[in-house]
Amino acid sequence: RDGKPAISFRYGDDLSGVDYQEFKMYIDGQIAVPEIDGEHRRAYHHVTASLTHGSHLLLLRIKDRLGNVSEVERRFTVR
């Protein structure tokens, strides 16, 4: 798709709820703003600028309302 991947993922929290102001997503260190579906606990992002061919790093940082932080890093490849 011309180096414009679509990214989607599920997230969850047991009790306190997600602090959506602290829901951060980065691609190669650049902020990427996901669309958040809180009811179904899903987030989506459609990359608007073409990414170069090769490996890229996705970082998700989510904080709950008690201040607990979870981070996930994933590498993905654009062919």
MARBA-3410 file (N, C-alpha, C, O; in Angstrom, 1 decimal):
79
0.8,-1.2,0.0,0.0,0.0,0.0,0.9,1.2,0.0,0.6,2.2,0.8 ~ 1.8,1.3,-0.8,2.6,2.5,-1.0,3.3,3.0,0.3,3.5,4.1,0.6 ~ 3.7,2.0,1.2,4.4,2.3,2.4,3.5,3.0,3.4,4.0,3.7,4.3 ~ 2.2,2.8,3.3,1.2,3.4,4.3,0.5,2.3,5.0,-0.7,2.1,4.6 ~ 1.1,1.7,6.0,0.4,0.6,6.7,-0.8,1.1,7.5,-0.8,2.2,8.0
-1.7,0.2,7.8,-2.7,0.4,8.8,-2.4,-0.4,10.0,-2.0,-1.6,9.9 ~ -2.4,0.2,11.2,-2.0,-0.4,12.4,-3.3,-0.5,13.3,-4.0,0.5,13.5 ~ -3.5,-1.7,13.9,-4.6,-1.8,14.9,-4.2,-2.7,16.0,-3.4,-3.6,15.8 ~ -4.7,-2.4,17.2,-4.4,-3.2,18.3,-5.5,-3.1,19.4,-6.3,-2.2,19.4 ~ -5.5,-4.1,20.3,-6.4,-4.1,21.4,-5.7,-3.7,22.7,-4.4,-4.0,22.7
-6.3,-3.2,23.6,-5.7,-2.8,24.9,-6.7,-3.0,26.0,-7.9,-3.2,25.7 ~ -6.3,-3.1,27.2,-7.2,-3.3,28.3,-6.6,-2.8,29.7,-5.4,-2.5,29.8 ~ -7.5,-2.7,30.6,-7.1,-2.3,32.0,-8.1,-3.0,32.9,-9.3,-3.0,32.6 ~ -7.6,-3.5,34.0,-8.5,-4.3,34.9,-9.5,-3.5,35.7,-10.7,-3.8,35.7 ~ -9.1,-2.4,36.3,-10.0,-1.7,37.2,-10.1,-0.2,37.0,-11.2,0.3,36.9
-9.0,0.5,37.0,-9.0,2.0,37.1,-9.4,2.7,35.8,-9.9,3.8,35.8 ~ -9.2,2.0,34.7,-9.5,2.7,33.4,-8.3,3.3,32.8,-7.3,3.7,33.5 ~ -8.3,3.5,31.5,-7.2,4.1,30.7,-7.3,5.6,30.8,-8.4,6.1,30.6 ~ -6.2,6.3,31.0,-6.1,7.7,30.9,-5.8,8.1,29.5,-4.7,8.0,29.0 ~ -6.8,8.4,28.7,-6.7,8.6,27.3,-5.8,9.8,26.9,-5.3,9.9,25.8
-5.6,10.7,27.8,-4.7,11.8,27.6,-3.2,11.3,27.6,-2.3,12.0,27.1 ~ -3.0,10.2,28.2,-1.7,9.6,28.3,-1.5,8.3,27.4,-0.7,7.5,27.7 ~ -2.3,8.2,26.4,-2.3,7.1,25.4,-1.4,7.6,24.2,-1.9,8.4,23.4 ~ -0.2,7.2,24.2,0.8,7.7,23.2,1.2,6.6,22.2,1.4,5.4,22.6 ~ 1.4,7.0,21.0,1.9,6.1,20.0,3.0,6.8,19.1,2.8,8.0,18.7
4.1,6.1,18.9,5.2,6.7,18.1,5.6,5.7,17.0,5.6,4.5,17.2 ~ 5.9,6.2,15.9,6.5,5.4,14.8,7.9,6.1,14.5,7.9,7.2,14.1 ~ 8.9,5.3,14.7,10.3,5.8,14.5,10.5,7.1,15.3,11.2,8.0,14.8 ~ 10.0,7.2,16.5,10.2,8.3,17.4,9.3,9.5,17.1,9.4,10.5,17.8 ~ 8.5,9.4,16.1,7.6,10.5,15.7,6.2,10.2,16.2,5.7,9.1,16.1
5.5,11.2,16.8,4.2,10.9,17.4,3.2,10.6,16.2,3.2,11.1,15.2 ~ 2.4,9.6,16.5,1.3,9.1,15.6,0.0,9.1,16.4,0.0,8.5,17.5 ~ -1.0,9.7,16.0,-2.2,9.9,16.7,-3.2,8.8,16.3,-3.7,8.8,15.2 ~ -3.5,7.8,17.2,-4.4,6.7,16.9,-5.9,7.2,17.1,-6.2,8.1,17.9 ~ -6.8,6.5,16.4,-8.2,6.6,16.6,-8.5,5.6,17.7,-8.1,4.5,17.6
-9.2,6.0,18.8,-9.4,5.1,19.9,-10.9,4.8,20.0,-11.8,5.7,20.1 ~ -11.2,3.5,20.1,-12.6,3.0,20.3,-12.6,2.5,21.7,-12.4,1.3,21.9 ~ -12.9,3.3,22.7,-12.9,2.9,24.1,-13.9,1.9,24.5,-13.6,1.0,25.3 ~ -15.0,1.9,23.8,-16.1,0.9,24.1,-15.6,-0.5,23.8,-15.8,-1.5,24.5 ~ -14.9,-0.7,22.7,-14.4,-2.0,22.2,-12.9,-2.2,22.6,-12.3,-3.3,22.2
-12.3,-1.2,23.2,-10.9,-1.3,23.6,-10.0,-1.6,22.4,-9.1,-2.5,22.5 ~ -10.1,-0.9,21.4,-9.3,-1.0,20.2,-8.8,0.4,19.8,-9.4,1.4,20.1 ~ -7.6,0.4,19.1,-7.1,1.6,18.6,-6.6,1.3,17.2,-6.1,0.2,16.9 ~ -6.7,2.4,16.3,-6.3,2.2,14.9,-5.5,3.4,14.5,-5.6,4.5,15.1 ~ -4.6,3.2,13.6,-3.9,4.3,13.0,-3.6,4.0,11.5,-3.0,2.9,11.2
-3.9,4.9,10.7,-3.6,4.7,9.2,-2.5,5.7,8.9,-2.7,6.9,9.0 ~ -1.3,5.2,8.6,-0.2,6.1,8.3,-0.5,6.9,7.1,-0.9,6.4,6.0 ~ -0.3,8.2,7.2,-0.7,9.2,6.1,0.5,9.5,5.2,0.3,9.7,4.0 ~ 1.7,9.5,5.8,2.9,9.8,5.0,3.6,8.4,4.7,3.6,7.6,5.6 ~ 4.1,8.3,3.5,4.7,7.0,3.1,5.9,6.8,4.0,6.7,7.7,4.3
6.1,5.5,4.5,7.3,5.1,5.2,8.2,4.5,4.2,7.8,3.8,3.2 ~ 9.5,4.7,4.4,10.5,4.1,3.6,10.5,2.6,3.7,10.1,2.0,4.7 ~ 11.0,1.9,2.7,11.1,0.4,2.7,12.1,0.1,3.8,13.1,0.8,4.0 ~ 11.8,-1.0,4.5,12.7,-1.5,5.5,12.0,-1.5,6.9,10.8,-1.5,7.0 ~ 12.8,-1.6,7.9,12.4,-1.8,9.3,12.0,-0.5,10.0,12.6,0.5,9.8
10.9,-0.6,10.8,10.4,0.6,11.5,10.1,0.2,12.9,9.8,-1.0,13.1 ~ 10.1,1.1,13.8,9.8,0.8,15.2,8.5,1.5,15.7,8.3,2.7,15.5 ~ 7.6,0.7,16.2,6.3,1.2,16.8,6.4,1.1,18.3,6.8,0.1,18.8 ~ 6.1,2.2,19.0,6.1,2.3,20.4,4.7,2.7,20.9,4.2,3.7,20.5 ~ 4.1,1.9,21.8,2.9,2.3,22.4,3.1,2.5,23.9,3.8,1.7,24.6
2.6,3.6,24.4,2.8,3.9,25.9,1.4,4.3,26.4,0.8,5.3,26.0 ~ 0.9,3.4,27.3,-0.5,3.6,27.8,-0.4,3.7,29.3,0.3,2.9,30.0 ~ -1.1,4.7,29.9,-1.1,4.9,31.3,-2.6,4.8,31.8,-3.5,5.2,31.2 ~ -2.7,4.1,33.0,-4.1,4.1,33.5,-4.3,5.2,34.5,-3.4,6.0,34.7 ~ -5.5,5.3,35.1,-5.8,6.4,35.9,-5.1,6.4,37.3,-5.2,7.4,38.0
-4.5,5.3,37.6,-3.7,5.2,38.8,-2.2,5.6,38.6,-1.4,5.6,39.5 ~ -1.9,5.8,37.3,-0.5,6.2,37.0,0.4,5.0,36.6,1.6,5.2,36.3 ~ -0.1,3.8,36.5,0.6,2.7,36.0,0.8,2.8,34.5,-0.1,3.1,33.8 ~ 2.1,2.6,34.1,2.4,2.7,32.7,2.8,1.4,32.1,3.5,0.6,32.7 ~ 2.3,1.1,30.8,2.7,0.0,30.1,3.2,0.4,28.7,2.6,1.3,28.1
4.4,-0.2,28.3,5.0,0.2,27.0,5.2,-1.1,26.2,5.5,-2.2,26.8 ~ 4.9,-1.0,24.9,5.1,-2.1,24.0,5.9,-1.6,22.8,5.5,-0.6,22.2 ~ 7.0,-2.3,22.4,7.7,-1.9,21.2,7.6,-3.1,20.3,7.7,-4.2,20.7 ~ 7.4,-2.8,19.0,7.3,-3.8,18.0,8.0,-3.2,16.7,7.8,-2.1,16.3 ~ 8.7,-4.1,16.1,9.4,-3.8,14.8,8.4,-4.3,13.7,7.9,-5.3,13.8
8.3,-3.5,12.6,7.6,-4.0,11.5,8.3,-3.5,10.2,9.2,-2.6,10.3 ~ 8.1,-4.2,9.1,8.8,-4.0,7.9,7.9,-3.5,6.8,6.8,-4.1,6.6 ~ 8.3,-2.5,6.1,7.5,-2.1,4.9,8.3,-2.6,3.7,9.5,-2.4,3.6 ~ 7.6,-3.3,2.8,8.3,-3.9,1.7,8.0,-3.1,0.4,8.5,-3.5,-0.6
END
